[in-house]
Amino acid sequence: MSTPPLLLHSGDSLVRAALDETACVPLAQMFKALGDPARLRLLSL
């Protein structure tokens, strides 16, 4: 059951507004990984 990561995208823009660009890059990658089950499985290994 996959839902469109609309909340993740809006959260990503909030993170971008709150943090500087270099700090938000790993967070943005993590949010994208959370939206992708295959990547999430790799991260949890």
MOPAC internal coordinates of N, CA, C and O (Angstrom, degrees):
PM7 1SCF
backbone

  N    0.0000 0     0.00 0     0.00 0    0    0    0
  C    1.4595 1     0.00 0     0.00 0    1    0    0
  C    1.5290 1   109.31 1     0.00 0    2    1    0
  O    1.2310 1   120.77 1   -73.23 1    3    2    1
  N    1.3190 1   116.13 1   106.77 1    3    2    1
  C    1.4622 1   119.00 1  -178.44 1    5    3    2
  C    1.5217 1   109.96 1  -113.38 1    6    5    3
  O    1.2310 1   121.29 1   -46.42 1    7    6    5
  N    1.3111 1   115.13 1   133.58 1    7    6    5
  C    1.4581 1   120.23 1   178.05 1    9    7    6
  C    1.5178 1   108.36 1  -109.05 1   10    9    7
  O    1.2310 1   119.73 1   -31.32 1   11   10    9
  N    1.2988 1   118.12 1   148.68 1   11   10    9
  C    1.4658 1   119.63 1   178.54 1   13   11   10
  C    1.5246 1   110.88 1   -63.73 1   14   13   11
  O    1.2310 1   120.12 1   -45.74 1   15   14   13
  N    1.3155 1   117.39 1   134.26 1   15   14   13
  C    1.4737 1   120.82 1  -174.45 1   17   15   14
  C    1.5220 1   113.09 1   -77.72 1   18   17   15
  O    1.2310 1   120.57 1  -129.48 1   19   18   17
  N    1.3335 1   116.51 1    50.52 1   19   18   17
  C    1.4615 1   119.72 1  -179.97 1   21   19   18
  C    1.5229 1   110.89 1   -65.46 1   22   21   19
  O    1.2310 1   120.85 1   137.75 1   23   22   21
  N    1.3224 1   115.98 1   -42.25 1   23   22   21
  C    1.4577 1   120.68 1   179.52 1   25   23   22
  C    1.5278 1   110.32 1   -63.38 1   26   25   23
  O    1.2310 1   120.81 1   141.72 1   27   26   25
  N    1.3493 1   116.06 1   -38.28 1   27   26   25
  C    1.4548 1   119.61 1   179.92 1   29   27   26
  C    1.5254 1   110.97 1   -65.06 1   30   29   27
  O    1.2310 1   120.71 1   140.85 1   31   30   29
  N    1.3347 1   116.25 1   -39.15 1   31   30   29
  C    1.4634 1   118.64 1   179.95 1   33   31   30
  C    1.5270 1   110.85 1   -67.04 1   34   33   31
  O    1.2310 1   119.97 1   137.75 1   35   34   33
  N    1.3225 1   117.67 1   -42.25 1   35   34   33
  C    1.4599 1   119.25 1   178.90 1   37   35   34
  C    1.5300 1   109.89 1   -68.14 1   38   37   35
  O    1.2310 1   120.31 1   143.62 1   39   38   37
  N    1.3216 1   117.02 1   -36.38 1   39   38   37
  C    1.4600 1   120.49 1   176.21 1   41   39   38
  C    1.5184 1   111.01 1   -64.38 1   42   41   39
  O    1.2310 1   120.85 1   142.26 1   43   42   41
  N    1.3382 1   115.99 1   -37.74 1   43   42   41
  C    1.4564 1   120.42 1   179.32 1   45   43   42
  C    1.5256 1   110.82 1   -62.69 1   46   45   43
  O    1.2310 1   120.29 1   138.57 1   47   46   45
  N    1.3321 1   117.06 1   -41.43 1   47   46   45
  C    1.4648 1   119.09 1   179.59 1   49   47   46
  C    1.5312 1   110.89 1   -69.16 1   50   49   47
  O    1.2310 1   120.32 1   147.07 1   51   50   49
  N    1.3329 1   117.00 1   -32.93 1   51   50   49
  C    1.4676 1   119.75 1   175.52 1   53   51   50
  C    1.5221 1   110.40 1   -66.14 1   54   53   51
  O    1.2310 1   121.03 1   138.65 1   55   54   53
  N    1.3256 1   115.63 1   -41.35 1   55   54   53
  C    1.4677 1   119.98 1   177.76 1   57   55   54
  C    1.5241 1   109.92 1   -62.29 1   58   57   55
  O    1.2310 1   120.90 1   137.72 1   59   58   57
  N    1.3353 1   115.89 1   -42.28 1   59   58   57
  C    1.4685 1   120.46 1   178.52 1   61   59   58
  C    1.5225 1   111.30 1   -60.73 1   62   61   59
  O    1.2310 1   120.55 1   141.30 1   63   62   61
  N    1.3242 1   116.55 1   -38.70 1   63   62   61
  C    1.4616 1   120.14 1  -179.43 1   65   63   62
  C    1.5291 1   110.63 1   -70.96 1   66   65   63
  O    1.2310 1   120.35 1   146.67 1   67   66   65
  N    1.3224 1   116.93 1   -33.33 1   67   66   65
  C    1.4611 1   120.47 1  -175.19 1   69   67   66
  C    1.5282 1   112.62 1   -83.21 1   70   69   67
  O    1.2310 1   120.24 1   147.04 1   71   70   69
  N    1.3201 1   117.15 1   -32.96 1   71   70   69
  C    1.4655 1   121.17 1  -175.66 1   73   71   70
  C    1.5178 1   110.49 1  -115.67 1   74   73   71
  O    1.2310 1   120.86 1   -15.47 1   75   74   73
  N    1.3301 1   115.97 1   164.53 1   75   74   73
  C    1.4550 1   117.53 1   174.31 1   77   75   74
  C    1.5279 1   109.90 1   -77.08 1   78   77   75
  O    1.2310 1   120.91 1   -11.34 1   79   78   77
  N    1.3181 1   115.86 1   168.66 1   79   78   77
  C    1.4664 1   121.08 1  -170.78 1   81   79   78
  C    1.5268 1   112.07 1   -60.79 1   82   81   79
  O    1.2310 1   119.76 1   137.41 1   83   82   81
  N    1.3307 1   118.07 1   -42.59 1   83   82   81
  C    1.4610 1   120.06 1  -175.25 1   85   83   82
  C    1.5237 1   111.45 1   -67.87 1   86   85   83
  O    1.2310 1   120.10 1   145.42 1   87   86   85
  N    1.3243 1   117.42 1   -34.58 1   87   86   85
  C    1.4614 1   119.66 1   179.59 1   89   87   86
  C    1.5213 1   111.31 1   -74.62 1   90   89   87
  O    1.2310 1   120.30 1   152.04 1   91   90   89
  N    1.3272 1   117.04 1   -27.96 1   91   90   89
  C    1.4590 1   118.95 1  -173.98 1   93   91   90
  C    1.5236 1   112.54 1   -85.89 1   94   93   91
  O    1.2310 1   119.65 1   164.55 1   95   94   93
  N    1.3382 1   118.26 1   -15.45 1   95   94   93
  C    1.4672 1   119.36 1  -177.85 1   97   95   94
  C    1.5301 1   111.97 1   -60.70 1   98   97   95
  O    1.2310 1   118.89 1   129.50 1   99   98   97
  N    1.3444 1   119.71 1   -50.50 1   99   98   97
  C    1.4801 1   118.06 1   177.85 1  101   99   98
  C    1.5221 1   112.52 1   -62.07 1  102  101   99
  O    1.2310 1   120.12 1   143.80 1  103  102  101
  N    1.3172 1   117.38 1   -36.20 1  103  102  101
  C    1.4632 1   120.07 1   178.37 1  105  103  102
  C    1.5165 1   110.83 1   -65.66 1  106  105  103
  O    1.2310 1   120.36 1   138.70 1  107  106  105
  N    1.3239 1   116.92 1   -41.30 1  107  106  105
  C    1.4619 1   120.42 1   178.74 1  109  107  106
  C    1.5218 1   110.13 1   -63.40 1  110  109  107
  O    1.2310 1   120.38 1   139.58 1  111  110  109
  N    1.3355 1   116.88 1   -40.42 1  111  110  109
  C    1.4630 1   120.31 1   178.23 1  113  111  110
  C    1.5233 1   110.19 1   -64.68 1  114  113  111
  O    1.2310 1   120.67 1   141.58 1  115  114  113
  N    1.3261 1   116.32 1   -38.42 1  115  114  113
  C    1.4529 1   119.76 1   179.21 1  117  115  114
  C    1.5287 1   110.58 1   -66.21 1  118  117  115
  O    1.2310 1   120.15 1   137.72 1  119  118  117
  N    1.3386 1   117.32 1   -42.28 1  119  118  117
  C    1.4645 1   120.27 1   177.60 1  121  119  118
  C    1.5204 1   111.00 1   -61.66 1  122  121  119
  O    1.2310 1   120.23 1   138.39 1  123  122  121
  N    1.3320 1   117.18 1   -41.61 1  123  122  121
  C    1.4600 1   120.30 1   178.91 1  125  123  122
  C    1.5169 1   110.08 1   -64.96 1  126  125  123
  O    1.2310 1   120.41 1   140.86 1  127  126  125
  N    1.3374 1   116.82 1   -39.14 1  127  126  125
  C    1.4600 1   120.35 1   179.08 1  129  127  126
  C    1.5252 1   110.53 1   -64.82 1  130  129  127
  O    1.2310 1   120.31 1   143.20 1  131  130  129
  N    1.3255 1   117.00 1   -36.80 1  131  130  129
  C    1.4638 1   119.93 1   178.35 1  133  131  130
  C    1.5228 1   111.23 1   -64.58 1  134  133  131
  O    1.2310 1   120.14 1   152.32 1  135  134  133
  N    1.3272 1   117.34 1   -27.68 1  135  134  133
  C    1.4562 1   121.12 1   177.88 1  137  135  134
  C    1.5174 1   112.79 1   -81.99 1  138  137  135
  O    1.2310 1   120.00 1   170.55 1  139  138  137
  N    1.3271 1   117.60 1    -9.45 1  139  138  137
  C    1.4610 1   122.09 1  -176.95 1  141  139  138
  C    1.5278 1   109.09 1  -117.71 1  142  141  139
  O    1.2310 1   119.44 1   -73.15 1  143  142  141
  N    1.3275 1   118.66 1   106.85 1  143  142  141
  C    1.4678 1   121.48 1  -174.87 1  145  143  142
  C    1.5253 1   113.29 1   -56.72 1  146  145  143
  O    1.2310 1   119.70 1   142.23 1  147  146  145
  N    1.3335 1   118.18 1   -37.77 1  147  146  145
  C    1.4683 1   120.31 1  -179.15 1  149  147  146
  C    1.5238 1   110.46 1   -65.74 1  150  149  147
  O    1.2310 1   120.48 1   136.16 1  151  150  149
  N    1.3198 1   116.69 1   -43.84 1  151  150  149
  C    1.4607 1   119.63 1   178.67 1  153  151  150
  C    1.5140 1   110.94 1   -67.69 1  154  153  151
  O    1.2310 1   120.59 1   141.80 1  155  154  153
  N    1.3276 1   116.47 1   -38.20 1  155  154  153
  C    1.4586 1   120.24 1   179.42 1  157  155  154
  C    1.5265 1   110.09 1   -61.32 1  158  157  155
  O    1.2310 1   120.67 1   141.26 1  159  158  157
  N    1.3303 1   116.32 1   -38.74 1  159  158  157
  C    1.4553 1   120.57 1   178.27 1  161  159  158
  C    1.5278 1   110.03 1   -64.35 1  162  161  159
  O    1.2310 1   120.04 1   140.09 1  163  162  161
  N    1.3295 1   117.54 1   -39.91 1  163  162  161
  C    1.4637 1   120.71 1   178.62 1  165  163  162
  C    1.5235 1   110.91 1   -65.98 1  166  165  163
  O    1.2310 1   120.36 1   139.80 1  167  166  165
  N    1.3271 1   116.93 1   -40.20 1  167  166  165
  C    1.4604 1   120.24 1  -179.48 1  169  167  166
  C    1.5221 1   112.27 1   -66.69 1  170  169  167
  O    1.2310 1   120.74 1   150.71 1  171  170  169
  N    1.3276 1   116.20 1   -29.29 1  171  170  169
  C    1.4652 1   118.93 1  -175.94 1  173  171  170
  C    1.5246 1   112.51 1   -86.57 1  174  173  171
  O    1.2310 1   119.61 1   179.76 1  175  174  173
  N    1.3241 1   118.35 1    -0.24 1  175  174  173
  C    1.4713 1   120.70 1   178.77 1  177  175  174
  C    1.5107 1   111.03 1   -71.68 1  178  177  175
  O    1.2310 1   120.10 1   180.00 1  179  178  177

